[in-house]
Amino acid sequence: MKDSSASYIDMTEIETEARLMRAQMARHMLRAAGEWFRGRTHNAHRAKTV
């Protein structure tokens, strides 16, 4: 009984850590995509004005 509860806690900890990492990665991807999109639109606008 004691072992099963300990393994359950380990599983939940691993799950939370994985979720945190996934959220961090998603945030990083969003920021990278936003910067790329901003750069693209900025370059397109500059090309139009020149």
PDB file of N, CA, C and O in Angstrom:
ATOM      1  N   MET A   1       0.848  -1.200   0.000  1.00  0.00           N
ATOM      2  CA  MET A   1       0.000   0.000   0.000  1.00  0.00           C
ATOM      3  C   MET A   1       0.884   1.251   0.000  1.00  0.00           C
ATOM      4  O   MET A   1       0.649   2.194  -0.755  1.00  0.00           O
ATOM      5  N   LYS A   2       1.902   1.237   0.861  1.00  0.00           N
ATOM      6  CA  LYS A   2       2.786   2.400   0.953  1.00  0.00           C
ATOM      7  C   LYS A   2       3.513   2.623  -0.381  1.00  0.00           C
ATOM      8  O   LYS A   2       3.643   3.759  -0.836  1.00  0.00           O
ATOM      9  N   ASP A   3       3.982   1.542  -1.001  1.00  0.00           N
ATOM     10  CA  ASP A   3       4.709   1.656  -2.268  1.00  0.00           C
ATOM     11  C   ASP A   3       3.823   2.233  -3.365  1.00  0.00           C
ATOM     12  O   ASP A   3       4.253   3.092  -4.135  1.00  0.00           O
ATOM     13  N   SER A   4       2.576   1.753  -3.430  1.00  0.00           N
ATOM     14  CA  SER A   4       1.682   2.216  -4.495  1.00  0.00           C
ATOM     15  C   SER A   4       1.411   3.716  -4.354  1.00  0.00           C
ATOM     16  O   SER A   4       1.361   4.427  -5.358  1.00  0.00           O
ATOM     17  N   SER A   5       1.238   4.199  -3.139  1.00  0.00           N
ATOM     18  CA  SER A   5       0.972   5.622  -2.940  1.00  0.00           C
ATOM     19  C   SER A   5       2.199   6.444  -3.331  1.00  0.00           C
ATOM     20  O   SER A   5       2.068   7.524  -3.907  1.00  0.00           O
ATOM     21  N   ALA A   6       3.388   5.934  -3.018  1.00  0.00           N
ATOM     22  CA  ALA A   6       4.622   6.649  -3.359  1.00  0.00           C
ATOM     23  C   ALA A   6       4.768   6.728  -4.871  1.00  0.00           C
ATOM     24  O   ALA A   6       5.117   7.779  -5.409  1.00  0.00           O
ATOM     25  N   SER A   7       4.502   5.622  -5.559  1.00  0.00           N
ATOM     26  CA  SER A   7       4.633   5.624  -7.018  1.00  0.00           C
ATOM     27  C   SER A   7       3.588   6.558  -7.625  1.00  0.00           C
ATOM     28  O   SER A   7       3.845   7.201  -8.642  1.00  0.00           O
ATOM     29  N   TYR A   8       2.411   6.635  -7.003  1.00  0.00           N
ATOM     30  CA  TYR A   8       1.362   7.525  -7.502  1.00  0.00           C
ATOM     31  C   TYR A   8       1.829   8.976  -7.410  1.00  0.00           C
ATOM     32  O   TYR A   8       1.624   9.761  -8.336  1.00  0.00           O
ATOM     33  N   ILE A   9       2.455   9.323  -6.295  1.00  0.00           N
ATOM     34  CA  ILE A   9       2.961  10.688  -6.111  1.00  0.00           C
ATOM     35  C   ILE A   9       4.031  10.978  -7.155  1.00  0.00           C
ATOM     36  O   ILE A   9       4.049  12.059  -7.745  1.00  0.00           O
ATOM     37  N   ASP A  10       4.929  10.012  -7.387  1.00  0.00           N
ATOM     38  CA  ASP A  10       5.973  10.189  -8.398  1.00  0.00           C
ATOM     39  C   ASP A  10       5.354  10.442  -9.765  1.00  0.00           C
ATOM     40  O   ASP A  10       5.800  11.317 -10.506  1.00  0.00           O
ATOM     41  N   MET A  11       4.325   9.670 -10.091  1.00  0.00           N
ATOM     42  CA  MET A  11       3.681   9.820 -11.395  1.00  0.00           C
ATOM     43  C   MET A  11       3.077  11.213 -11.541  1.00  0.00           C
ATOM     44  O   MET A  11       3.218  11.842 -12.590  1.00  0.00           O
ATOM     45  N   THR A  12       2.410  11.695 -10.505  1.00  0.00           N
ATOM     46  CA  THR A  12       1.788  13.015 -10.584  1.00  0.00           C
ATOM     47  C   THR A  12       2.860  14.095 -10.716  1.00  0.00           C
ATOM     48  O   THR A  12       2.684  15.067 -11.450  1.00  0.00           O
ATOM     49  N   GLU A  13       3.977  13.917  -9.996  1.00  0.00           N
ATOM     50  CA  GLU A  13       5.062  14.903 -10.084  1.00  0.00           C
ATOM     51  C   GLU A  13       5.623  14.937 -11.494  1.00  0.00           C
ATOM     52  O   GLU A  13       5.852  16.010 -12.052  1.00  0.00           O
ATOM     53  N   ILE A  14       5.845  13.758 -12.072  1.00  0.00           N
ATOM     54  CA  ILE A  14       6.367  13.673 -13.443  1.00  0.00           C
ATOM     55  C   ILE A  14       5.373  14.315 -14.401  1.00  0.00           C
ATOM     56  O   ILE A  14       5.766  15.036 -15.318  1.00  0.00           O
ATOM     57  N   GLU A  15       4.096  14.056 -14.191  1.00  0.00           N
ATOM     58  CA  GLU A  15       3.060  14.600 -15.073  1.00  0.00           C
ATOM     59  C   GLU A  15       3.050  16.129 -15.002  1.00  0.00           C
ATOM     60  O   GLU A  15       2.961  16.800 -16.030  1.00  0.00           O
ATOM     61  N   THR A  16       3.139  16.672 -13.795  1.00  0.00           N
ATOM     62  CA  THR A  16       3.127  18.132 -13.637  1.00  0.00           C
ATOM     63  C   THR A  16       4.355  18.740 -14.300  1.00  0.00           C
ATOM     64  O   THR A  16       4.266  19.780 -14.953  1.00  0.00           O
ATOM     65  N   GLU A  17       5.510  18.082 -14.126  1.00  0.00           N
ATOM     66  CA  GLU A  17       6.743  18.597 -14.715  1.00  0.00           C
ATOM     67  C   GLU A  17       6.630  18.587 -16.234  1.00  0.00           C
ATOM     68  O   GLU A  17       7.039  19.541 -16.896  1.00  0.00           O
ATOM     69  N   ALA A  18       6.078  17.513 -16.785  1.00  0.00           N
ATOM     70  CA  ALA A  18       5.923  17.408 -18.239  1.00  0.00           C
ATOM     71  C   ALA A  18       4.983  18.499 -18.742  1.00  0.00           C
ATOM     72  O   ALA A  18       5.223  19.103 -19.787  1.00  0.00           O
ATOM     73  N   ARG A  19       3.912  18.748 -17.990  1.00  0.00           N
ATOM     74  CA  ARG A  19       2.948  19.774 -18.395  1.00  0.00           C
ATOM     75  C   ARG A  19       3.618  21.150 -18.371  1.00  0.00           C
ATOM     76  O   ARG A  19       3.398  21.969 -19.263  1.00  0.00           O
ATOM     77  N   LEU A  20       4.435  21.398 -17.346  1.00  0.00           N
ATOM     78  CA  LEU A  20       5.147  22.673 -17.236  1.00  0.00           C
ATOM     79  C   LEU A  20       6.085  22.852 -18.417  1.00  0.00           C
ATOM     80  O   LEU A  20       6.124  23.919 -19.028  1.00  0.00           O
ATOM     81  N   MET A  21       6.844  21.805 -18.742  1.00  0.00           N
ATOM     82  CA  MET A  21       7.780  21.877 -19.859  1.00  0.00           C
ATOM     83  C   MET A  21       7.039  22.127 -21.162  1.00  0.00           C
ATOM     84  O   MET A  21       7.487  22.902 -22.007  1.00  0.00           O
ATOM     85  N   ARG A  22       5.887  21.454 -21.315  1.00  0.00           N
ATOM     86  CA  ARG A  22       5.097  21.609 -22.537  1.00  0.00           C
ATOM     87  C   ARG A  22       4.599  23.053 -22.654  1.00  0.00           C
ATOM     88  O   ARG A  22       4.635  23.641 -23.735  1.00  0.00           O
ATOM     89  N   ALA A  23       4.136  23.617 -21.541  1.00  0.00           N
ATOM     90  CA  ALA A  23       3.632  24.993 -21.546  1.00  0.00           C
ATOM     91  C   ALA A  23       4.761  25.965 -21.875  1.00  0.00           C
ATOM     92  O   ALA A  23       4.570  26.919 -22.629  1.00  0.00           O
ATOM     93  N   GLN A  24       5.949  25.714 -21.296  1.00  0.00           N
ATOM     94  CA  GLN A  24       7.092  26.585 -21.551  1.00  0.00           C
ATOM     95  C   GLN A  24       7.477  26.521 -23.023  1.00  0.00           C
ATOM     96  O   GLN A  24       7.772  27.544 -23.641  1.00  0.00           O
ATOM     97  N   MET A  25       7.474  25.302 -23.584  1.00  0.00           N
ATOM     98  CA  MET A  25       7.835  25.137 -24.989  1.00  0.00           C
ATOM     99  C   MET A  25       6.817  25.833 -25.882  1.00  0.00           C
ATOM    100  O   MET A  25       7.178  26.465 -26.874  1.00  0.00           O
ATOM    101  N   ALA A  26       5.536  25.713 -25.520  1.00  0.00           N
ATOM    102  CA  ALA A  26       4.472  26.338 -26.316  1.00  0.00           C
ATOM    103  C   ALA A  26       4.639  27.856 -26.292  1.00  0.00           C
ATOM    104  O   ALA A  26       4.467  28.527 -27.310  1.00  0.00           O
ATOM    105  N   ARG A  27       4.976  28.388 -25.115  1.00  0.00           N
ATOM    106  CA  ARG A  27       5.162  29.832 -24.992  1.00  0.00           C
ATOM    107  C   ARG A  27       6.340  30.278 -25.855  1.00  0.00           C
ATOM    108  O   ARG A  27       6.277  31.309 -26.525  1.00  0.00           O
ATOM    109  N   HIS A  28       7.416  29.487 -25.831  1.00  0.00           N
ATOM    110  CA  HIS A  28       8.601  29.814 -26.626  1.00  0.00           C
ATOM    111  C   HIS A  28       8.266  29.780 -28.111  1.00  0.00           C
ATOM    112  O   HIS A  28       8.686  30.653 -28.870  1.00  0.00           O
ATOM    113  N   MET A  29       7.499  28.757 -28.526  1.00  0.00           N
ATOM    114  CA  MET A  29       7.129  28.626 -29.936  1.00  0.00           C
ATOM    115  C   MET A  29       6.270  29.816 -30.356  1.00  0.00           C
ATOM    116  O   MET A  29       6.454  30.365 -31.442  1.00  0.00           O
ATOM    117  N   LEU A  30       5.339  30.210 -29.501  1.00  0.00           N
ATOM    118  CA  LEU A  30       4.464  31.340 -29.814  1.00  0.00           C
ATOM    119  C   LEU A  30       5.278  32.617 -29.985  1.00  0.00           C
ATOM    120  O   LEU A  30       5.054  33.391 -30.915  1.00  0.00           O
ATOM    121  N   ARG A  31       6.232  32.827 -29.070  1.00  0.00           N
ATOM    122  CA  ARG A  31       7.054  34.032 -29.142  1.00  0.00           C
ATOM    123  C   ARG A  31       7.882  34.028 -30.421  1.00  0.00           C
ATOM    124  O   ARG A  31       7.993  35.052 -31.096  1.00  0.00           O
ATOM    125  N   ALA A  32       8.465  32.875 -30.756  1.00  0.00           N
ATOM    126  CA  ALA A  32       9.278  32.769 -31.973  1.00  0.00           C
ATOM    127  C   ALA A  32       8.415  33.023 -33.207  1.00  0.00           C
ATOM    128  O   ALA A  32       8.831  33.723 -34.129  1.00  0.00           O
ATOM    129  N   ALA A  33       7.217  32.452 -33.218  1.00  0.00           N
ATOM    130  CA  ALA A  33       6.312  32.636 -34.359  1.00  0.00           C
ATOM    131  C   ALA A  33       5.907  34.104 -34.467  1.00  0.00           C
ATOM    132  O   ALA A  33       5.832  34.647 -35.569  1.00  0.00           O
ATOM    133  N   GLY A  34       5.647  34.744 -33.341  1.00  0.00           N
ATOM    134  CA  GLY A  34       5.255  36.150 -33.345  1.00  0.00           C
ATOM    135  C   GLY A  34       6.372  37.028 -33.880  1.00  0.00           C
ATOM    136  O   GLY A  34       6.131  37.936 -34.675  1.00  0.00           O
ATOM    137  N   GLU A  35       7.605  36.756 -33.440  1.00  0.00           N
ATOM    138  CA  GLU A  35       8.741  37.541 -33.919  1.00  0.00           C
ATOM    139  C   GLU A  35       8.939  37.329 -35.410  1.00  0.00           C
ATOM    140  O   GLU A  35       9.206  38.279 -36.145  1.00  0.00           O
ATOM    141  N   TRP A  36       8.808  36.068 -35.865  1.00  0.00           N
ATOM    142  CA  TRP A  36       8.990  35.761 -37.285  1.00  0.00           C
ATOM    143  C   TRP A  36       7.929  36.472 -38.111  1.00  0.00           C
ATOM    144  O   TRP A  36       8.226  37.053 -39.155  1.00  0.00           O
ATOM    145  N   PHE A  37       6.680  36.422 -37.632  1.00  0.00           N
ATOM    146  CA  PHE A  37       5.577  37.053 -38.358  1.00  0.00           C
ATOM    147  C   PHE A  37       5.774  38.569 -38.411  1.00  0.00           C
ATOM    148  O   PHE A  37       5.561  39.198 -39.448  1.00  0.00           O
ATOM    149  N   ARG A  38       6.184  39.145 -37.275  1.00  0.00           N
ATOM    150  CA  ARG A  38       6.407  40.590 -37.207  1.00  0.00           C
ATOM    151  C   ARG A  38       7.517  40.976 -38.183  1.00  0.00           C
ATOM    152  O   ARG A  38       7.395  41.964 -38.908  1.00  0.00           O
ATOM    153  N   GLY A  39       8.592  40.199 -38.201  1.00  0.00           N
ATOM    154  CA  GLY A  39       9.698  40.477 -39.111  1.00  0.00           C
ATOM    155  C   GLY A  39       9.267  40.377 -40.562  1.00  0.00           C
ATOM    156  O   GLY A  39       9.674  41.191 -41.391  1.00  0.00           O
ATOM    157  N   ARG A  40       8.443  39.379 -40.875  1.00  0.00           N
ATOM    158  CA  ARG A  40       7.973  39.196 -42.247  1.00  0.00           C
ATOM    159  C   ARG A  40       7.125  40.384 -42.684  1.00  0.00           C
ATOM    160  O   ARG A  40       7.351  40.947 -43.756  1.00  0.00           O
ATOM    161  N   THR A  41       6.164  40.764 -41.872  1.00  0.00           N
ATOM    162  CA  THR A  41       5.274  41.869 -42.232  1.00  0.00           C
ATOM    163  C   THR A  41       6.074  43.162 -42.334  1.00  0.00           C
ATOM    164  O   THR A  41       5.815  43.986 -43.212  1.00  0.00           O
ATOM    165  N   HIS A  42       7.047  43.345 -41.441  1.00  0.00           N
ATOM    166  CA  HIS A  42       7.870  44.556 -41.463  1.00  0.00           C
ATOM    167  C   HIS A  42       8.671  44.608 -42.763  1.00  0.00           C
ATOM    168  O   HIS A  42       8.734  45.651 -43.413  1.00  0.00           O
ATOM    169  N   ASN A  43       9.284  43.485 -43.143  1.00  0.00           N
ATOM    170  CA  ASN A  43      10.070  43.438 -44.377  1.00  0.00           C
ATOM    171  C   ASN A  43       9.182  43.683 -45.589  1.00  0.00           C
ATOM    172  O   ASN A  43       9.576  44.394 -46.513  1.00  0.00           O
ATOM    173  N   ALA A  44       7.988  43.100 -45.593  1.00  0.00           N
ATOM    174  CA  ALA A  44       7.073  43.264 -46.724  1.00  0.00           C
ATOM    175  C   ALA A  44       6.663  44.728 -46.839  1.00  0.00           C
ATOM    176  O   ALA A  44       6.597  45.274 -47.940  1.00  0.00           O
ATOM    177  N   HIS A  45       6.389  45.363 -45.700  1.00  0.00           N
ATOM    178  CA  HIS A  45       5.982  46.764 -45.706  1.00  0.00           C
ATOM    179  C   HIS A  45       7.122  47.645 -46.230  1.00  0.00           C
ATOM    180  O   HIS A  45       6.898  48.557 -47.026  1.00  0.00           O
ATOM    181  N   ARG A  46       8.333  47.362 -45.779  1.00  0.00           N
ATOM    182  CA  ARG A  46       9.494  48.141 -46.197  1.00  0.00           C
ATOM    183  C   ARG A  46       9.727  47.963 -47.707  1.00  0.00           C
ATOM    184  O   ARG A  46      10.054  48.921 -48.407  1.00  0.00           O
ATOM    185  N   ALA A  47       9.555  46.736 -48.195  1.00  0.00           N
ATOM    186  CA  ALA A  47       9.748  46.473 -49.626  1.00  0.00           C
ATOM    187  C   ALA A  47       8.715  47.251 -50.440  1.00  0.00           C
ATOM    188  O   ALA A  47       9.013  47.738 -51.530  1.00  0.00           O
ATOM    189  N   LYS A  48       7.507  47.364 -49.905  1.00  0.00           N
ATOM    190  CA  LYS A  48       6.436  48.084 -50.610  1.00  0.00           C
ATOM    191  C   LYS A  48       6.749  49.583 -50.685  1.00  0.00           C
ATOM    192  O   LYS A  48       6.553  50.212 -51.725  1.00  0.00           O
ATOM    193  N   THR A  49       7.233  50.144 -49.581  1.00  0.00           N
ATOM    194  CA  THR A  49       7.474  51.582 -49.539  1.00  0.00           C
ATOM    195  C   THR A  49       8.662  51.964 -50.419  1.00  0.00           C
ATOM    196  O   THR A  49       8.661  53.040 -51.018  1.00  0.00           O
ATOM    197  N   VAL A  50       9.670  51.103 -50.506  1.00  0.00           N
ATOM    198  CA  VAL A  50      10.875  51.430 -51.296  1.00  0.00           C
ATOM    199  C   VAL A  50      10.547  51.363 -52.776  1.00  0.00           C
ATOM    200  O   VAL A  50      11.418  51.603 -53.613  1.00  0.00           O
TER     201      VAL A  50
END
